[in-house]
Amino acid sequence: MPVQTVPEPAASVRKLSGLTNREREVLEAVATGEPSKVIARQFGISSRTVQKHLQRVYAKLGVRGRIAAILFLTKP
């Protein structure tokens, strides 16, 4: 009987799974086009905290900014 292997998830899926729940939530809010101030109010955090979450998201995904992070999130 041949051994079946489970295909390794794409690098993008692995990187997204490395985000915390809050980082994912902030990234998804950014993808809707909301500015940091609106996202901050939505989650009950400061704009500075939103920026810190985004900095960590960018580092974990290996991107440089909002647009690149959104493209990373939406690519197939």
N, C-alpha and C positions, 0 to 999 in steps of 0.2 A: 504494500500500500504506500503510495507516494506521500511524502511529508508536505503539507501545505504551509506556506509561510504567510504571515499577515503582512501586507504591504506597509512600509513605513510611512507615517503621515508626512505630508509635504512640509517643508521648512516653515512655510507661512503659518500652517496650522499649529506647529510646535511652538512658534514664537507667540502666537495669540494665546495659546494655553498657558504661557508663562506669565501672563498678565494677572493681576489681582482682580477680584470682582469689581472693585471701585474703578480701577484703571480701565477695565472694559466698558463700564457704564459711562465714564467720562469720554472715552473714545467714541462710543456710539452717539453720545450727545453732540460731540464735535462734528460727527458725520452728518448730522441733521442741519448743520450750519449755524448752530447757536453760538453766540459769543461767550467768553469765559464768565462774564458777570451773570448771564442768564443761567448758565450751567451751575454756577456757585449757588444761586438762589434755589434752583431746582433740588440740589442735594443738601442744602443747609450747611454749606462750607464756604470758605472765603475764596475770592478770585485767585489769591496767591496759592492756595491749596490746589485749585484746579490746574494752575500752571505747573506746580510740582508734579502732580499726577501725569500731566502731559509730558514733562521732561523725562520721567521714568518710562513712559510708553515709548517715546521716541528712541530712547537708549535701548530698550528691550527689542524693539522692532528693527533697529538699525536704520532709522529714517531721520530726516533733519527738520521736519515741520508738519504742520496740520495737513496740508494737501497731500504730502507723501504718506502720512499715516492713514488718511482716508482712502487713498488709492490702494494701500496695502490691505486695508480692511475689506475693500470691495472687490479685489481681484479674485478671479475664480480659482 
